[in-house]
Amino acid sequence: MPNGNRAGGRTAHTEGIDRALVVMAHPDDVDFGCAGTVALWTDAGVEVTYLMVTDGEAGGDDRALGAAETAALRRDEQRSAAAAVGVHDVRFLGYSDGRVLPTLDLRRDIARVVRRVRPQRVVVPSPERDWKRIAPSHPDHLATGEAGINAVYPDARNPHAHPELLAEEGLEPWKAPEVWLVRGPAPDRFSDVTDVFDRKLAALSCHASQIGDIEQLAEALRGGLAEQATGAGLDGGRLAEAFQHVDTR
């Protein structure tokens, strides 16, 4: 397992990181994928920004709410979930839930935020489909991962990519040196989230419109996180979130 700095006995991987940007497709994606890791980062003083590509208006089974009402509810849920792990900057792009494509417009809109936030680390969903477990490979996740990695490299750093960002908005190019893929096919970064698992659950519980039985979910999450911890070589009984590191320097 790659070495990372320690925060309260937990591998936080925060050395040299002041700002991180997490780009996800829907409200709650970040909390399922990496809320424990985010809690470790914010505890270590890292300023974390969330960017949600959609408002999640197509999620959930409550047909009594219209799309606009659902979107407003899910934005509020995500803000509350973010606060549970120390994040207070949550942004939404407003793309249509269930219809995300890795277009040039989406690349530009993510690159805009990269240039504004100027993160040393960007977290995105893996753009590769997992054929062993299809649920994490939602088309919106794949499209967000593809657009996100392209926004980091080459768009955000290239002054000639989306020239309006510089000419009209004054946003100077920014080179983010690394990307962490959530559910990447070859994980090589692991965060020991055992001591912040309760905060991950607190964040997830904020998504009441999407999650019914939080205790049942907690049991399922423990199993998956324990398996990842074992794969990371952590001691028995530990829980870990897993990522694949991409060098984008």
Sequence and secondary structure as in RCSB ss.txt:
>XXXX:A:sequence
MPNGNRAGGRTAHTEGIDRALVVMAHPDDVDFGCAGTVALWTDAGVEVTYLMVTDGEAGGDDRALGAAETAALRR
DEQRSAAAAVGVHDVRFLGYSDGRVLPTLDLRRDIARVVRRVRPQRVVVPSPERDWKRIAPSHPDHLATGEAGIN
AVYPDARNPHAHPELLAEEGLEPWKAPEVWLVRGPAPDRFSDVTDVFDRKLAALSCHASQIGDIEQLAEALRGGL
AEQATGAGLDGGRLAEAFQHVDTR
>XXXX:A:secstr
     EETTEE   TT SEEEEEESSTTHHHHHHHHHHHHHHHTT EEEEEEEE  TT SS TTS HHHHHHHHH
HHHHHHHHHTT  EEEEEEE TT     HHHHHHHHHHHHHH  SEEEEE SS  SS  GGG HHHHHHHHHHHH
HHTTGGG TTSSTHHHHTT        EEEEET SS  EEEE GGGHHHHHHHHHT TTT S HHHHHHHHHHHH
HHHHHHTT  TT  EEEEEEEE  
